[in-house]
Amino acid sequence: MKQGVKRSALAVSLALLGMSSVPVAHAQQSDQSATDVERIAVTGSRIKRTDMEGPSPIQSIDASMIEGMGYENLQQLLERMPSTGAGTFSTRGNSQDSTANGAAAVSLRGMGPDATLVLINGRRVAISAFAESITNSFVDINSIPVSAIERIDILKDGASAIYGSDAVAGVVNVILRKDFEGLEINVGYGGTEGDTSYDETTANLVWGTQSEKGSSTVILDYFKNSQLGAHEMGRFGTANQTPYGGNDFRSSRGYPGYFYVDGVKTIDPDCPAENATASGSCLFDYGPFGLVIPAAERVGLIGQFDYNLGSELTAFMELAVQHNTSEAGGAATPLDEDAGLTVPGSHPDNPFGQDIEIGRYRPVDAGARRWDISTDTLRLVAGLKGVFMDFDWEASVQKGRSKSEQSGDQSQGWVRVDWLQQEIDAGNYNPFGGVTNPQNVIDNITTSLVRRGESRMTSVDAHITGEAFDFGDDVVMMAAGVEYREEEVSDIPDIQFQRGLIFGTESVSAQAERDQYAAYLELSIPLAEQLELQLAGRYDHYSDFGSTTNPKIALRWAPSDQVTVRGSWAQGFRAPSLAQVGLGPSEKSVFFVDRYRCEATGLDCESLDYNIQFSGNPGLEAEESESWNVGVIYAPFQELGLSIDVWSITQDNKIDEQQFGLVYDAECNSQDSEICVRLPPQSGESLGVIQKIFNTYQNVSSQEASGIDFSANYMLALNEYGEIKFNLDWSYLNEFEKNGLDYTGEYGYPENRWLFGTTWMMGAFDANLNISYIGEFEDTPDIDFDGVLDFEENTSRTVDSQFLVDLQGGYNVSDSLRLVLGVNNLLDEEPPFAIGNGDSDLYGYVGGIHNPRGRFIYTKATFRF
């Protein structure tokens, strides 16, 4: 059999992938004859290749590197990677400000989780039942246990021509452990030290067997972590950051609160002076009631099975079941004028002696709000693969489901306003003076509630790969396939919330479904002995928005054994998420200054929290993108590998919410606006308090990002002292423009991120040192908190850069026992101080960039049988 494109740059592949446990096959060729070699599937291509280095940039993180970093949580691992750190979010900070509590996602290039395609073994999986930030759909990486991972391939290139929608910024392909033989048991425990009391417990079992008829690999995984409450975090656990140089983001929904007496806003006489504002609000610090890291528990099973039906026919099956539990929390229920609460003059505790209206108030005596969250995911793949006329073929069917439930019972702080009104009218509940009401009264005003979400996916695919035709002295390799997929998602809030009886949960309502079919073709053409051209194209048709065709062109040139040059250009797309299409009435709260009311009345001149309500838009179109990458790999000798890539991504027609500040400017200077709805104005005033601002999602924005990636790997032999490996991954963000604004170096977009690692191995001992760096960036994108981003006109302070050091040592006591001791954040570095953005970052640091967890010490043991 003739071989495909010749690979003379094997040294390059070995040097750059030297820390990977992935086998690399090398084609030995001569002018007269060729030797058969195994072709393997590589992320970023459907064509099976004879090496790992294709024309697209791929970062591979293998199981040994994962173990060396010490993380048992995939999100914690990926947020350290320079290319995936910005925009990766997690269960860290679960609160009422999140709409996807209990889940975690990954983002490439800071483009967002919705622009990053996550695959398992090269296949799509069902998205999370709950969308983050109301409509941001993503794959919940909490459903992937770290112990089950063989390697993670990060394709830093647009790949819609290969994989379809969502692969705008690239692909994260998680390859699971397979073809294992024997039994392996891993147990681990770790915790923080000092004033916090956080710990993690892990245990997993890997069993596998192989025979001539097939193979089986089964993985059982268990992970549990305790709660880390905001009250343990000192200055990072309060919304009042003024003592530390920040802003006061305490809520105007206070305890005690304020009232309307004869239509005049009147603060509770017992409001402490330090909590009272000039406009008559009584502030409340909700910060200590949050959960920095919620308690969580995850149990999962993964099985992969192959059975040889014949010499060229194999049946295969993948099964994954995962059950996750977590919690979310926030301070006591925040109530405002929209609740319509009143106090009769006959109430025994009414200090005003007349009928009054309750403005903003928080029944703290009912307790902090808590959600219990459970998520069950199921993934089943079954198919056949084989060889027909020298073509490898595969056909499979997949069923996937993610089912989530958020529930709160009567003891978890959920207050019904109609029941509260009844107790006030009866004179039983006292809303004045910040008093603690009797427990039997609290029982009469609290309720239980539940939010249910479900995401389902059914897919069928078939493809072939092999030699298409002769091309000179070589052959053109090809891959072609078809796919069909059905998806549906539902997110149903509690009926009490839908009826306006429950406040203080940013609940989402969504219901949508679609089907999609696609066909694709990929060719690998040897233009010259060391020059490969990759051509790919894919056609997708969606039942709800139409069709799209996306091409990709890539080149790989190896002029010598030491140098490889690669380049690619691709078009991509992202279909509107089902949450965006089928969104029902959904709310979130944002801090900003109601400057129109301030100018008109002199009131509410501080940054206060207001409600924004969203609804879906079935007329959304697909986002479109264009990306290119040019890179050089240099491996002067086998122990050293260097690579540099220059990349660019342009995304047009991006779906986003209108900046609420622009909506505010256009609508909120009128008492009669139907978009910016205000309560009736007080006597002698022209504008009332904002009740809510209506907003939606549209194809309104564009974003463009570009940068440079650099990678270096070096192995040094120390003779009797073993060997030491060094690796460096560095990402430089040259440009990140969105809606005409340049975010480069601005809030949440540091220009520089890098990760340096070294591994020393000597006999049975090994040690790993990892240093990660996050560069500085500007603080506070909206310096006056008026809802309009103004960072290009105003210069804020700088959020400092951060170094984090991880250290680990391992010792193989015997072939059957390995012990590991390590510490993450060795120097116990705190997150650098940030004023925040008035939205999600209110506690003195940037939650999407910096981790507030301190020094974490852990130990692990591995038993092999």
N, C-alpha and C positions, 0 to 999 in steps of 0.2 A: 504494500500500500504506500502510495506517495504521502509525504508529510506536507503540512501546511507551511506557513511562512517560517523562514529560518530564524533562529533566535541566537545570534552570536553574542548578545549582551547578557549572558547568564550571570556573569559576575555582578552585574548591576542588580539583578533580581535578588541574588543571594545576599549581597551587602545590605540592601534596603529592607529585606525581610528576614535578616539574620536572627532577630529575636522572636520570630514567629515559629510555631510548631507545625505550620502547614507544610506538607511535603511539596517540593517543587520538582516537576519533571522536566528534563532537558533533552532536546532532540539532538542527537549526534548524527551529523550528515556528512556525506562525501559526494563527489561528483558522480561516482558510479553507483552508489547504493544508499539506501536509507534504512534505518532501524526503527521498528515500531516502538512508539512510546505512548503512554497513557495521556489522554487529553482530559482536562479538568475544567469544571465550571468556575468562572471568575466573576465577581461582582462587577457590573457595568457592561456585561456582554452576555448574550445568549449562546454565543459560539464557544464550544469547548476548545481550550487552548493547551499548548504544551509548556506554558510557563505562566507566572503570575503577573508579569509586567505587560499591560496593554497600553493603549494610547491615552487612557484616562487616569488621572491621579487617584490613587486609593491608599488610604492609611489603614493598616491592619493591626488590630490589637488582639493578641492571642491570649490563651488561658494563663500562660506563665506571667505575662505582663499584668493581667488583671489581678492575679494573686499577689504580685509584687506591690501593687498599689494599695491593697488591704481593704478594699471596699466590698461589702456584701449587698450593696444597693446600686443598681445600674445608673440611676440618676446621679448619685454622688460621683461615680466614676466619670461619666460623660461630661459633667460640668467642669472637670479639671482639664479636659481636652481643649486646646486652643480653638479648634474649628467648630466645636459644638457647645462651648461654654455659654455664649451669649444667647439668651432667650430660652434656655433649658429651664423648666420649672418643675416643681415637685409638690409633694404633700407638705414639705416644710412651710410653715406659716399657714396651715389650714385655718380658715376663718370664714366669717360670713361675707368677706370680700371676694371669695373664690367661688366659681360656679362649677368647679370640677374637683372638689375635695376628695382626697384619697387616691389621686392619680398623679402620674408624672409623665413628662414628655421631653423630647429632644429637639433642638433647633440647630440647623447648620447656618453658619455665616451670619447669625443674628436675623435671618429672614423670617423666623417664626416657625413653630411646629407644623403649621399648615402648609409650609413650603418645603418640608422635609419628609420624604417617604421612608417609612420604617417597614422593613421586610423581615420575615423569619424564614430562614433557609431559602431565600430568594422569592418568597411568596408574600402577597399582601395578607393582612390580618384585619379583623373587625376593629373599627375605631371605638374609642371610649363612648359609653352611653351618655356621659355628661360632657358638654363642651366647656372649655375654659374661656373666660372673658366673654361669656354668653354664646359666642358662635365659633370659637376656635377649635375645630375638630382635630383630633390627634390619636395616635396609637398609645395606649397606656403601657409604658415600659415597666411599670410595676408588675405587670403580668408575666415578665420574663425573668426567672431566677438566675442570678449570676452563676450559680454552680452548674447550670446546664449549658453554659456558653463555651463553645470551642474557640471561637474568635469573633470579632466584630470588624466588618469591613465598612469603612467610611468612604463612600464615593463622593469626592468633592467636585462634582461636575453635573450639569443639567442632564437628566436622563429620561425625559418624557418619551423620547423616541424608542427607548428600550422598555420602560416600565409603565408609561402612561402618566396619569394625573398625579400631582403633588410633588414630583421629583424636580422641583424648580431649582432649589439650592443644592440638591444632591440626594444621596440615599444612604441610610444606615441599615446594613444587612447583618442581622444577627444569625450566625451559624451555630447550630446546637451540636453538642457532643454526640458522637455516633461511633459505631464499630468499636465499642469498648468491650474488653473481656476481663471478667473478674468481678470483684466487689470492692468498693471504696466507700468509706464513711468519713465524713468531715464534721467536726463540731467546733464552735467558736464562741467566744464571749468577749465583750469589750464595753468600756464605759468612759465617761468624762470624769474629770477630777475637779476639785475645788468646790465652788458654791452650787454647782448644778448637779443633778442626780439622774443623768441620762445613761441608758445602757442598751446594748443590742445582744441578742442571742441567736445563733445560727446552727443549723444542723441539716445535713443532706446525705443522701445515699445514692450511689451510682452502681448499677448492676448491668452487666452485659455478657452476652455469649455469642459465639460465632461458629458456624459450621459450613460445610459445603452447600447446604440447602438454604442458608440465609444467616441473618444476624438480628439480634434484639438488644436494645439499650433502653433501660428504664431509670429515670431520675426522680427521686422524691426530695422535696426541698421544704425547709421550714425556716422562717425568719420572724423575729419579734423584736420590737423596740419599745422602750418605755416612753412616757410623756416628758417633754421638756417645756414647762410652762413659761410664759412671758414674765411672770412675777419673779422668776429665778434669774432674769437676765440683766438686772440692774438698770443702767441707762438705756439699754436696748429694749426695755419692757414698758416704756411709758410713751404716751402720745404727746406729752409736753416736753419738747426738746429744747426749750429756751435756756435752761441752765447749762446746756452743753453747746450752745451756739446755734441751735436750730430754731424751728418754729413751734408754735403751740397748735397742735392738731387735735386737741381735745374736742369732744362732740358738744354741739349746742343742745343736744337732747339730754338734759341734765337731770340730776338727782340731788336736791329738788329741781323743779323746772321753772317755767314761767307761764303766765295765764293772761287772758284778755278780760279786763274789768271795765265795763262800759265801753268795750271796743278798744281799750288802750292796753298795749303790751305792758305787763306788770310782772316783775321778777318775784319769786317766792321770797318773803321777808327773811327766811332762814337760810338763804343761799350764802355760803361762806364768802367773805369779801374777796378771797384769792381766786374764787371760781366765777365771780360776776364780771360780765363784760359791760362796756359803755353802752351797748345797744340793748341791754336788758336780758341777756342770756345767762344761764347758769351752766358752766362747762362741766363736763364729766370725763374723767380719764379712763377710757376703755382699754388702754394698752395692757395693764397687768392681767386682764382676763383672757388674753389670746393664748394660742398654742404655737410656740416656735417650732417644735416638732411634736406632732400628735402621737399618741400611742398607736401602734399598728401591729398587725399579725398577718402573715401570709403563709399559706400552705399550698403546695403545687405538686403535680405529677406530670411528667413528660415521658412519652414512650415513642420510640422509632423502631420500626420493624421492616425487614426485607425478607422476601421468600422467593427463591429461585424456582420458577415454574418450568424452566428449560435453560438450555445453554445461552439463549439470547432473549429471554423473557423473565422479568422480575416483577413481582407484586410488592408494593410498598404501602406503608401506612404511618402517619404521624398522629399522635393524640396528645393534647395538652389540656389539662384541667387546672384551674387556679381559683382559690378562694381567698380574698383579701378582706380584712376588717380594719377600720381606722375610725377616727373621730375628728370632728371639727368643732371649733368653739368661738364664741364672741361674748362680749359683755351683755348685760341685761337688755331686754327688748327696747329699742329706741322708738319712741312715739313722737309724732308731730301733729300739726294742725289737720292733716289729712285723715287722722283717726276720728275726728269729730267728737271728741270727748267733752263733756260738760260736768260742772259740779253745781247742784242746786243750792240756793241760799240757805235752805233748811239743813244742810249737812252739818253735823255737830262739830266738825273740825274746820269749817270754812271761815278763814279769818276775815273775809271781805263782807260777809253777811248778805250776799246777793248772788243771783245766778251768774256764773262765770264760765268761760271756755278754757279748756286746757290747751296750751300751745305745744311746746316741746317738753317732754317729760320721759323719764326712764324708771320703770318699776324695779329698782335694783333688789328690793326685798323678795322678788319672785325668783331670783337666782340668775346666774349666767346661762346663756343659751348654749346648748350642746347638741351636736348631731352625732348619731351612730351611723357609720357608713359601711356597707358591705358590697363587695363586687365579686361576681362570679363570671369567669371567662371560660369558654370552651372552644377548642379548635380541633377539627378532625379533617385530615387529608388522606385520601385513598386513591391509588392509581396504579398504572402499569407503565413499565419502561422496558425498552429493549433495543434491538438492532435490526434494521431492515434495509437490505441492499446497501450496506456500509453507512447508513444513516442511523444515528442515535435518535430515538423518538421517546416521547413521554406524554401521557395523558392522565389527567387527574381531576378529581372533584373535591371541593373544600366547603365545609360548613363552619362558620364562625359566629360566636355570640358573645357579647359583653353585656351583663345585666347588673345594674347598680341600684342601690336603695339607700336613701338618707332618711333616717327616722329620729324623732325626738319624742320622749314621753313626758308625762305631766310633771316629773321631777326635774326636767331639764330646761326650765325657764321660758317656755313658750306661752305667751299671754294672748288670750283672745280679747279683742277690744270690746265686743258686745257684752261678754261676761264681766269684764272690768267695769263697764258702764253700769251694769245692773248692781254690782256691789257698791259702786259709788253712790248711786241713787238711793240704795237702801241704808246708806250711812255706815256701811261696814268697812269699806276701804278708804283709808286716809291718804290722799295724794300730796299732802302738804308737809313741809318741814323735813323731808328725807327720813321719815320714820320707818320702822320695821313693823309691818302689819302682821296680825296673827296667822299662824300656819293654816288654820281652817279657812280663812279668807283667801289666802294664796291658792289653796287647793281649788277654790271656786272660780278662779280667774285663769288658771293654766290648763293647757290641753296637750294632747299628743298629735303628731302630724307626720306625714310621710311624703317623700318625693321618689318617684320611680322612673328609671330610665332603662332603655334597652336598645342595643345596636345589633343588627343581624347582617350577615353577609353569606351569600351562596355564590360560588364561582366554579366554573368549568374551564379548563385550559388544555391545549394540546400543542406540542411543538416538535420540530425536528431540527437536527444540526448535523453537519457533516460536510464532505467535499462536494461542491456544486458542479464545477467543471474545471478542466485543465486551462491554465493560463500561462503560456510559454512553457518553461521547464517546471513550473510549480502549479498549484491549484488554488482556486478561489474557495474559501470556506464560507458557509452560509448557516443561518438559522432563520426559521420562519415559524409562525404560530398564530393561533387564534385564541381569544378569550371571551368569556361571557360572565357577567357579574350582576347580581341583584343585591341592593343594599336598602336597608330601612332603619330609621332611628325614631325613637319616641322619648320625650322627656316631659313627664307629667307632674307638675307641682301639686301640693296638697290642695284639696278643694277649698279649704279655709283661707289659704293664701289667695286663690283665684277670686274668692268672694270679698277680699279686702279685710278679712278679720284678723290676719296675722301680719305683723310688721317685723322688719329687721332681718329678713333673709333675702338675699339677692337671687331669687328663684328664677328659673328659666323654663319656658314652655316651648316645646318644639315637636313637630310631627311631619315627617317627609319620607319619601321612598323614591327609588329610581332603579332603572336597569341600564346596563351598558354592554356593548360588545366592541371588540377590537381585533385588528389584524396587523401583524408587523413582519418586517423583513430586515435582516441584517447580513451584510457581506463583509468579509475580510479579504482584501485584494492585494496580492504581492506585486507592487509596481516595479520593484527591483529587489535584488538579493537581500537588502537590509531595510527596505522601505515598505511599510504596510499601510494600506488605506482602509479605514473602516467607514462603511456607509450604512445608515440605518434609517428606517422610516416606519411610522406607526399611524394608523387611522383609528380613531375612537369615535363612537357615536353614543350620546347620552339621551335618554328618553325625555329629559326635562329642558336641556338647553341647546341641543344640536350636536354637530360634528366638528371634529378638529383633526388636522393632519400635521405631524411634527417630524422634521428630519434631524439627522445628526451626521456630521462629517468629522472624522478624526484621522490623524496621521501619526505614525511612529517610525522614526528613522534611527538606525544604529550605525553610524559611520565607522565605529571601531568597537572593540570589546569593552572599552572604558566609558564610552559616551552614548547616551540615548537622548534623542530629542522627541518630544511629543507635543501635539497640539490638537484642539478640538473646538468645534462650533456646533451649537445645538439650539433648536427652538423647543419651548416647553409650554405647558399650560397647567392650570389648576382649576378643576371644576368647582363651582360654588359648593360649599359644604351643605349637607342636609340640614344642619342647624340654621344656616343662613337663609336657606330657601323656605324652610318650614317654621321659622321662629314665630312663636306667639308672644303676647305681652310679657316682657321681661324687664327687670329693673336692676340698676346698680346705683351706688351713691358716690359722689365726687365732691371733694372740697374745692370751693372757689369763692371769690368775692362777688356779691351781687352789687356791682358798682352803680347800676342804674338806680336801684333803690337807695343806695348810699348817697348818691348825688341828689336825689329828690327829697330824701327825708332825714339824712344824717344817721340812719340806722343800718344795722347789719353790715358794717364796714370791715369786719374781720372775715377771714376765710372760714366759711361754715360748710357743713355737709348738706347737699341737695340731691334729690332723686332724678335720675335719667331713665326714661322708659323707652324700650326698643320694641320694634315689631319686624317681622320678616319681609323679604322682598322677592317674590317669585320671578321677577323679571331680570334677575341678576345674570350677567354673562360670565363666561370663563375668563380667568386671568391668563395673560399671555406673557411669555418670557423669552429672552435670548441670552445665551451665555457662551463664553469662550474661555479657553485655558491654553497657555503656552508654557512648556516646562522643559528643563534639562536635567538629566540624571548623569552623575559623574562618579565612576567607581574605579580609581586608579589601581587599586589592588583589592583582593577579596575581603580584607578586613575593614575597608572604609567605603562608605556610600554617602553621596551628597545629592540632594535634589533641590531644585528651586522651581516654583510655578507662579506665574502671573495669571490672575483670573478676573473675570468680570461677569456680573449678572445684572440684567435689566428686566424688571418686571412691570408690565403695564396693565391697565384696566383692573388694578388691584381692588379687591373688595375690602372696604373699611367703613367704619362709622364716620359720619361727618364730625369734624371737631366741634364738640359741644360749645366751645367758645364762639365759633362762627355763628352757630345757631342762636346763641345768646345775643350776640351783637345784632342779628337781624330781627329777632322776635321779642326779646325781653324788655324792651323799652315801651311796651304797651300793656296796659291792664287787660285788654280784650283779646290778646293773642290766643289762638287755639293750639299753638305749638309750645309756647312758654306760658304755662298755666299758672296764674297767681291767685292766691286767696283774696277775698275782698279787702280793700285797703282799710286801715284804721281811720278814725275820724281825723279829717284835715290832711290826709295823705293821699297821694296820687297813685302809688304802687303798693300792692300788698306783697306778702311773703310768697316766694316761689313755692308752688305746690309740687310741680314736676315739669321737666322739659322732655318733649317727645323727640325721638331721634330714630334713625333707621340705618341700614347698611346699603351702600351703593358702590358701583364701579367708579370710584372717585379719585383714586390715588395711583401713584407709580413710585417705584423705588429702584434705585440703582446702587449696586455695591461692587467694589473692586478691591483687590489687595494682592499680597504676596505671601506665599507659603514657603518655608524653608525647612528642610529635614536633613539631619546628619546622624549617621550611625558609625560607630568605630568599636572594634574589638581588639584588645591588647592582651597578649599572652604574657603571663608573669612567671612562667616555668613552674618551679615547685610551689609558687604561691597562687597557682590557679590562673584564672583569666578574668578580665574585667571588661564589661561592655558599657558603652556610653551611647545615649541617644538624645536628640534634641528635636522638638517640633515647635516651630515659631510661626505665628500668623500675624501679619501686619495689615491693618485695615486702612487702605488708602482713601476710600471714599464710601460713604453711605448716605445717599440722598433719598429723601422721601417727600413727595409733594413740594418739590422745589427747595426744601430745607436740607442743609448739610449736617447730618448727625455725627460725622466723624469726630471722635474725641469729645462728643457731647454726652449727655446723660445716658448711661447704660451701654455706650459704644466706645470702649477703650480702643486706642489705635494698636496697642501691642498686647499680645498674650503669648506666653511660651511655657513649655513643660520640658524640663531637663531630668533625665533619669540615668542612673548608673546601677549596674548589677555586678557584684563580685562573687565569683564561684570558686571555691577551693575545697576539693574533696566532697565531704558530706555537708559542708556549710555554704550558705549563700546569704548575701545581704543586698538590700535594695534601698537606694536613696533617691527620692523624687522631689524636685523643687518646681513649684508652679508659680508663675508670675502673671498678675493682672495689672495692666497699665493704668495710669491716672486718666480721669475724664472730668468734664465739667459737671457741676452740681445743678440742680433745680432748673429744669427746662422751661418752666413757666414762672419767671421770677416774681411776678406780682399776683400769681394764682388767680388770673381772671379767665382761665379756660382757653386762652390763645397762646400757643407756643411762641416764645419771644427770645430764644437763646441766641439767635443770630444778631439781634439788636442789643441784647444785654449780656454782660459777662458776669457769671456767678463765680463762686469759689470753686476750688478744685477738690475733687474726691481723690485722696491719695492712692498711689499704687500699693500693691500688696504682694508679699512673698509668703508662700506656705510650704513647709518642709514636712515630708513624710519619711519615716525610717522603718525598715523591717529587717529582721534576721530570721533565717530558717535553718533547721538542722535535720538531716535525714538520719534518725537514730538507727534505722535498719531499713531493709527493703519494705517492711510492713508498717513503719511508723515514721511520720514527719511532724515536727513541732515548729510553730511559728510564733514569734513575738514581735509586735510592731506598735507604732504610734503615728497617728495622723495629726497634723498641725502640731508638730513637735515643739515649736516655740510659743504655742498658745496665743497666736495672733488674733486680735479682735478685728472685726470688719472696720475699715476706715469710715470715719464719720461722714454722713451725708445729710443735708437738710431734707431731701426727699422730693417727691413729685406731687404730693397732695392727693395721691390716688392710692396706690398699693404700698408705697414706701413712706411710712409715717413714723418710724421708730428709730431714726438715726443711722440707718444704713440702707444700701440698695439690695433688696432681697433677691432680685434676679441675677445678681453678679457675685455677691459675697455671702458666704455661709457663716452664720453666727455661732455655730457649734465650736466649742473650744477644743483643747487638747483631748484626744481620744486614744486610749490605750487598749490594745486587744491582744488576744492569744488564740491560736487555732491548733487543732491536732487532726492529722489525717491517718486513717488506718486502712491498709490495703490487704486484701485476702486473695 
